[in-house]
Amino acid sequence: MKKNWLYAACLAGMVAACSGTPQRGNEDLCSVDVAGAMENLTELKLSELGKDVRYVALETTDSCLIGANPTILLLDKYIVVSSRKDCFVFDKADGRFISKVGHAGEDPEAYSGAVPTYNEVDGLFYFLRRPNTLQKYDVQGNYRGKVTIPTPPVAPGDFAFTDSLIIGHYNSIGQGYNERALLFFNEAGEQVDTVPSLFPVLPEKQIGDIQQISVRKQGVSAVVLTVFKDGARSAAISGHPFLWKLNGEVRFKESFNDTVYTVKRDALEPSVVFSTGKWHWGAEARTDAKDNESRLLVGAVFETENNIFFQCTRGLYAEDPVTYNGIYDRKSGTTRMYAEEEGFTDDLSGFMPFRPVVCSMQGEYAMLVGMDKVMEWLEEHPQEAGNEKLAVLKTLTEDSNPVVVVTVP
């Protein structure tokens, strides 16, 4: 099966990425004109992501205090917030606290990290318990068993679910990544198939070859940069999904690849291609820092039925990389981009710039705003005191949980 996968995937990759300008391989292929949008950077507005915006004030009690650096999931009826060792579920309509889900630790029901993947097929949360277990919980916080990952000691970092299989994505080049980029296994913990990376195999490096390691935040993504003594570079990228679902289909995008694939049982089928033109940065040159400021890395991608939000970073290996937000409108076929630091101008309610950090299967985008930033913004904009759309913000205090800003598709 591996050879069939690799053959199909490589053909798809060649069709999609030849000369840095993806070619239409099927009638449903979306071509996002990144190169053209870079030549005409234009202010982005929140109305391009939704027809309206609403504010969900998360309930604040001693049972659900949200810690530092939280992450969120948007489900059909719930908002899931993870911070430190806690995972909380809130009602998406009114912010009411629903449950605390699981716990970190060493006992048989504990998990290693509080950030789950939601399986919409069975309605359960799956938490990684290192080295090779997925712990399952329901929305009410009840333990529902576990699944063994059949590839110890290395575990995938991202997961997606079909009716019968779990798909895991490996995001570590240094641990057999070229051997398997995707893993298919079942609830019994049995490996069904693997998919190798499309990337050329990199020369092996040792700890003694490293000159410097640094960490950066580029938009939604977290980037660990490694500089080697021979001048080569390496970037380990996380913080955004590499696997997601749209209309029941699993999508997959690797870093340093300008193509989004639909994961079929026997092939990777190109679905979205980012046409980077002269800015193209091929996977074969992903360790090369030469002319880095003239290369774009397509990073985070959030996909809905109406549009595609994406981020690109120029000069990833440079001292001052620049990240751009992009929006592709499926109806008009147009692509627009602007500097990420500017965010999306809120032309729907007049609030602070909107910076998407998550996208739901229902087509909503969201960001999480701490009360320190909310209070600061309200003080700096006294003219918004009568803005009815922001009324919920004025009922909160500096000790309140963060506010979730959600677009309406």
Buried (B, 14 or more C-beta within 10 A) or exposed (E): EEEEBBEBBEBBBEBBBEEBBBBEBEEEBBBBBBBBBBEEBEEBBBBBBBEEBBBBBBBBEEEBEBEEEBBBBBBEEBBBBBBEBBBBBBBBEEBEBBBBBBBBEEEEBBBBBBBBBBBEEEEBBBBBBEEBBBBBBBBEBEBBEBBBBBBEEBBBBBBBBBEEBBBBBBBEBEEBBBBBBBBBBEBEBEEBBBBBBBBEEBEEBEEEEEEEEEEBEBBBBBBEBBBBEEEBBBBBBBBBBBBBBBEEBBBBBBBBBBBBBBBEEEBBBBBBBBBBBEBBBBBEBBBBBEEBBEBBBBBBBBBBEBBBBBBBBBBBBEEEBBBBBBBBEEEEEBBBBBEBEBBBBBBBBBBBEBBBBBBBBBBBBBBBBBBEEBBEBBEEBEEBEEBEBBEBBEEBEEEBBBBBBBBBB
